[in-house]
């Protein structure tokens, strides 16, 4: 079957670094996406990894290990506005960019 | 700017009403769009795949007669919640990606918050 697991909730302090983990099991592999979703809003694209290693994009970085079925999103210099849900997603087999989402990790950033 | 537009953003109506939600791709032609539903504090659940010019593909457990999908043009898909009831109250979101390149990120509409009284 296909499954994506990530922690339900995390808390962190403003200015700190937080790592959100994601493990996945998919039929075939077509990359891994991370999305950010603020409460009541639609998800916005953060990153896409298809090769092993770390992809850095400003304060946000995403890592992938295909052999381990593992990814993480790293958020640096946390700001209050980073409080949101972070969704790990993978394309389902069969193309069409149809995504299966993890349950999302709700991150709360405190002063 | 937004590449996928969804309308309306909020609907409040009485039980038994049918509600139509529109999803438009603004900068590209989308042969495929996706409809998701999200309940509070839960993740997005794929409801169906909207295919231009052909029938939609529904996920297991989603009633096709309840959630009518029409994809009559390359830039527009509509989801109609027929005879809506309070349990249909949810956040409905559409997405599309530019078919010009593989594995491009899905772009989401702003979502429609449906509240059935």
Interface residues (C-beta under 8 A of the other chain):
Chain A: X30 X31 X33 X40 X41 X42 X43 X44 X45 X48 X50 X87 X91 X96 X97 X98 X99 X100 X101 X102 X103 X104 X106
Chain B: X6 X32 X34 X41 X42 X43 X44 X45 X46 X49 X91 X93 X95 X97 X103 X104 X105 X106 X107 X108 X109 X110 X111 X113
